[in-house]
Amino acid sequence: MKIFFLFTFSTFLLSVFEQAATSAHYDKILTHSRIRARDQGPNVCALQQVMGTKKKYFSTCRNWYQGAICGKKATVLYECCPGYMKMDGTRGCPAVAPIDHVYGTLGIVGATSTQQYSDISKLREEIEGRGSFTFFAPSNEAWEQLNSEIHRNLVDNVNIELYNALHHHMVNKRMLTKDLKNGMILVSMYNGQKLLINHYANGVVTVNCARVIHGNQIATNGVVHVIDRVLTAVGNTIQDFIEVEDDLSSFRAAAITSDVLDILGRPGHYTLFAPTNEAFERLPRGILERIMGDKVASEALVKFHILNTLQCSEAITGGAVYETLEGNTVEVGCDGESLTVNGVKMVKRKDIVTSNGVIHLIDQVLIPDSAKQVFELGGAQQTTFTDLVAQLGLTSSLRPEGQYTLLAPLNGAFSDDTLRMDQRLLKTILQNHIIKVKIGLNELYNGQELETIGGKLLRVFVYRTAVCIENSCMVRGSKEGRNGFIHIFRQIINPAEKTLHEMLRNDKRFSVFLSLVKAADLDDVLSRPGEWTLFVPTNDAFKDLTDDDKDVLLRDKNALRNILLYHLTQGVFVGSGFEPGVTNILKSIQGGKLYLKTVNDTLLVNELKSRESDLMATNGVIHVIDKLLYPADLPVGNDQLLTILKKLIKYIQIKFVRDSTFKEIPLTFYSPEIKYTRITAGGSDNEEKLKKLLEEEVTKVTKFIEGDGHLLEDEEIKRLLQGAGTEYTKVTKVIEGEPQIIEREIKKVHLEG
C-alpha cells in the first residue's frame, strides 16, 4: 500500500510539473539563457541581438546554435537576468533589484516613458497604492515608434485618452509569465477591453501581439512586464475588418462566394494572411475566373489563407509549418523584419489584431493544390514534362470537368535523344504518362492496371518501400488537385510491348541463352501470360563454351533446366523498387535463393552487376547480366558438367559430390491460360468463326460447349485440328452430354473464350 501511495504521489507530481512546463516556455528559455552565461558569473543571462537592430531575445537552442534570428546574424549579449543587478567590483549580478510598487518598478526596468505618462495622467497614485496589478509597460522605444498622430492625441489629452490607454495595459491581478497561458483572454482595466495572450513554445509571450521583452519584475503591489509596442484597443472580428477594408474587396468577394467569411466572425484564435486587391490583379485572368466560378476551388483558396492558431509576427524567429483550414500546410518564417510565407517575402503589413485573431496583409495570392487543375500541379523538377505536354497540345485533353492522374518524370529523365524524337512519337510517350482516372497514392495496389489516354494499360507494382509503374518508381512529391493527382517518377515510363520470349528472340545478345531455353522446353513458359523476373546472361557469358560443351549441356535436360530456372523467379521485381543497400532474398523456380540489392542505382544479383535493368515485358521483367548464375549450395555429380560450369562460372566455388543428380523440375510451376468459347448453334456463320479461330490461335484450342456435333464433321476444321500437331492435349466435342475424346491425345489443353 505504501509503495502504491508513493507511486501515485510521484505520478501526481510529474503531472503537475508537466502541466506547468507547458505554460512556462518563457521561464524554461530563460533558464537555458542562464546556463549559457554561467561562466560570466551568477544571475547573468545570455541574449541574442539581431545585428543592426535593438531587438534582443532569450533564444531557443536552434537560434542559439545557428547564431541567427530570422536569417540575420545575431550577436551574443550578457545581461543581468530579470530581477537581478550588478555590484561594483564583483562578477556577474549578485544583487537583487529592490522591490518597489508598480510605479517605482517602471523606473527599475527602464520603462521611464511609461512611468512619466503614469505621472502626468494621474495614474501614479493608483499604481503606488494598494492592489494587485499586472502592468504591460511599453518600452521607451515602443513609445517612439507609435504613430505620431496617435501619440500626439494621447499626450494632448492626458487625463482621459492617455489615462485610458495606460489602463488598457493593466490587469487587476498579478499574472506572472507562467500564468500567461497560450490562448488566454484577459480583461483590461479600461472598459473591459480584451487582452489576447499567446505563450509560444519558443518562449515568446505576447499580449495583443506585443512581445514581452522583460518579464516578471515583481512589485509590492503586482508585477511589471515590459513590452515592445503600445497596445491599441481591440474590438472588431476579422470578418468586421474584411468587410470595411477597401483594399481587401477581392478577398472579401471570394470569402462571401465560398461561405467562409462567416467563419471569421466566430470566436477563435485565427491567423489570416489576407491578399490585397493588387495581389488578385497579379493572377492570370483565366485562373482567377476559373477559381471564382468554382465554389469548391474558391473555398479551398480562401481557407488556405487561414490558420487555426494565432501567429503574431514577433513570435516567429524561424521557419515553422502550420496547418491551414483548407487542410494543407504553409511554412511561415521570417527574413529580418519581414515575414515570409513558403519562403517568399510577401507580408506588407503585419499584426492587425482583432478580437478573434490577427491579420497579416500579403501581396500574393496563395493557391493551394486543391484549387489547381492537375496540369498546374507540376513543380520546378517536372518542368520538362509539363512544357512538353503543353507544346504537344495534350493540355486540351485535360478538361476541367474530367478526372486524371499525371505520372510526371523528373527533368533529368529526359535525355537529349528523347527530346530530339519525332514529335508524334514523343506525344505517344507523353500520353503513356496520363491516366484516364483520378487515383491517389493510397489507392494503388500491386497488380493493378491503369489505362492511359492513349489506350495503354500500365501495371502497378507495390514493394516494401516503393511504388512503381512499369519500369519507373515514384519519388516523394505527389499532389492532389481539383481534377486529379500528379505523381513524380524517376524515369520515363516504358510500357511493355512484347513477351519475355519475344524480347529474347529479338535481341542478338541473348541468342545462346535462348537456344538453351528452347532445348530445355522452357520457351513456352516465357511466352505465356504471367509475372516473372528473368536474369538473362548475354552471349559473353558463354564465350568459353565449345560446341562439345554445348552438346553435353543439351543431353542432360534435367541439369539444364535446373541451371536455367535458377535465373527465373515468380513475380515482377523492378530494380529501382528495392530499398537501396538492403539485400532482398528471392526464391528461384529452381528452388535456390537469389540475393538482390541495389547499390548506387545499380542492381546486383548474387553480387553480380546487372548491365541493364528493368526491361519490361508483358509477362515480366528482364535484368541483363554478363555471367551465368548458379546456386552456390547445389552440388554437381558429373565430371564433364563440372568442367563446363567451371569455364563459365569463376566467381564462386562449385561443389562436387560424385554421382549426385539434379532434382527433376516438372513444368507444373506455371498454369496455361484457360479460356472458353461458347458456340450456341451450328450453321455456316459459326463454322466460319471456328475456322478463323483455329487459323489464328493454333496453340489455344478447344472445347465446345452447347455446340452442334456437325461442326467437327467439317473436313477443313478436322485438317486444322490435326495440323496443330503437338500443341493440343485433347480435342473434344460435346453433343448434349459429357465430352468425348475424338481425334488424339496431345500435350496441352487451352479452352478459348
HELIX and SHEET records of a PDB file:
HELIX    1   1 LYS A    2  THR A   22  1                                  21    
HELIX    2   2 HIS A   25  ARG A   36  1                                  12    
HELIX    3   3 ARG A   38  GLN A   40  5                                   3    
HELIX    4   4 CYS A   61  GLN A   66  1                                   6    
HELIX    5   5 VAL A  102  ILE A  108  1                                   7    
HELIX    6   6 THR A  112  ILE A  120  1                                   9    
HELIX    7   7 ARG A  124  GLU A  128  1                                   5    
HELIX    8   8 ASN A  140  GLN A  145  1                                   6    
HELIX    9   9 SER A  148  ASP A  156  1                                   9    
HELIX   10  10 VAL A  158  LEU A  162  3                                   5    
HELIX   11  11 TYR A  163  HIS A  167  1                                   5    
HELIX   12  12 THR A  177  ASP A  179  5                                   3    
HELIX   13  13 ILE A  238  VAL A  244  1                                   7    
HELIX   14  14 ASP A  246  LEU A  248  5                                   3    
HELIX   15  15 SER A  249  THR A  257  1                                   9    
HELIX   16  16 LEU A  261  GLY A  265  5                                   5    
HELIX   17  17 ASN A  277  GLU A  281  1                                   5    
HELIX   18  18 ARG A  285  MET A  292  1                                   8    
HELIX   19  19 LYS A  295  LYS A  303  1                                   9    
HELIX   20  20 SER A  313  ALA A  315  5                                   3    
HELIX   21  21 ASP A  369  ALA A  371  5                                   3    
HELIX   22  22 VAL A  374  LEU A  377  5                                   4    
HELIX   23  23 ALA A  380  GLN A  382  5                                   3    
HELIX   24  24 THR A  383  GLN A  391  1                                   9    
HELIX   25  25 LEU A  394  SER A  397  5                                   4    
HELIX   26  26 ASN A  411  ALA A  413  5                                   3    
HELIX   27  27 ASP A  416  LEU A  419  1                                   4    
HELIX   28  28 GLN A  423  GLN A  431  1                                   9    
HELIX   29  29 LEU A  441  GLU A  443  5                                   3    
HELIX   30  30 LEU A  500  ARG A  505  1                                   6    
HELIX   31  31 LYS A  508  PHE A  510  5                                   3    
HELIX   32  32 SER A  511  ALA A  519  1                                   9    
HELIX   33  33 ASN A  539  PHE A  542  5                                   4    
HELIX   34  34 ASP A  547  ARG A  555  1                                   9    
HELIX   35  35 LYS A  557  LEU A  565  1                                   9    
HELIX   36  36 GLY A  575  GLY A  577  5                                   3    
HELIX   37  37 ASP A  639  LEU A  648  1                                  10    
HELIX   38  38 SER A  684  GLU A  696  1                                  13    
HELIX   39  39 GLY A  709  GLU A  713  5                                   5    
HELIX   40  40 GLU A  715  GLY A  723  1                                   9    
HELIX   41  41 GLY A  725  GLU A  727  5                                   3    
SHEET    1   A 4 LYS A  56  TYR A  57  0                                        
SHEET    2   A 4 VAL A  44  VAL A  50 -1                                        
SHEET    3   A 4 LYS A  72  CYS A  80 -1                                        
SHEET    4   A 4 ALA A  68  ILE A  69 -1                                        
SHEET    1   B 2 TYR A  84  MET A  85  0                                        
SHEET    2   B 2 ALA A  95  VAL A  96 -1                                        
SHEET    1   C 7 MET A 170  VAL A 171  0                                        
SHEET    2   C 7 PHE A 133  PRO A 138 -1                                        
SHEET    3   C 7 GLY A 222  ILE A 227  1                                        
SHEET    4   C 7 ALA A 210  ALA A 219 -1                                        
SHEET    5   C 7 VAL A 205  VAL A 207 -1                                        
SHEET    6   C 7 LYS A 194  HIS A 199 -1                                        
SHEET    7   C 7 ILE A 185  VAL A 187 -1                                        
SHEET    1   D 4 ILE A 306  LEU A 307  0                                        
SHEET    2   D 4 TYR A 270  PRO A 275 -1                                        
SHEET    3   D 4 GLY A 357  ILE A 362  1                                        
SHEET    4   D 4 VAL A 347  THR A 354 -1                                        
SHEET    1   E 4 ALA A 320  GLU A 323  0                                        
SHEET    2   E 4 THR A 329  ASP A 335 -1                                        
SHEET    3   E 4 SER A 338  VAL A 341 -1                                        
SHEET    4   E 4 VAL A 344  LYS A 345 -1                                        
SHEET    1   F 7 ILE A 434  ILE A 435  0                                        
SHEET    2   F 7 TYR A 404  PRO A 409 -1                                        
SHEET    3   F 7 GLY A 484  PHE A 489  1                                        
SHEET    4   F 7 SER A 472  GLY A 481 -1                                        
SHEET    5   F 7 VAL A 467  ILE A 469 -1                                        
SHEET    6   F 7 LEU A 457  VAL A 462 -1                                        
SHEET    7   F 7 GLU A 449  GLU A 451 -1                                        
SHEET    1   G 4 LEU A 568  GLN A 570  0                                        
SHEET    2   G 4 TRP A 532  PRO A 537 -1                                        
SHEET    3   G 4 GLY A 620  ILE A 625  1                                        
SHEET    4   G 4 GLU A 612  ALA A 617 -1                                        
SHEET    1   H 4 ASN A 584  LYS A 587  0                                        
SHEET    2   H 4 LYS A 593  VAL A 599 -1                                        
SHEET    3   H 4 THR A 602  VAL A 605 -1                                        
SHEET    4   H 4 LEU A 608  LYS A 609 -1                                        
SHEET    1   I 2 THR A 677  ARG A 678  0                                        
SHEET    2   I 2 PHE A 704  ILE A 705  1                                        
SHEET    1   J 2 LYS A 730  LYS A 733  0                                        
SHEET    2   J 2 GLN A 740  GLU A 745 -1                                        
END                                                                             
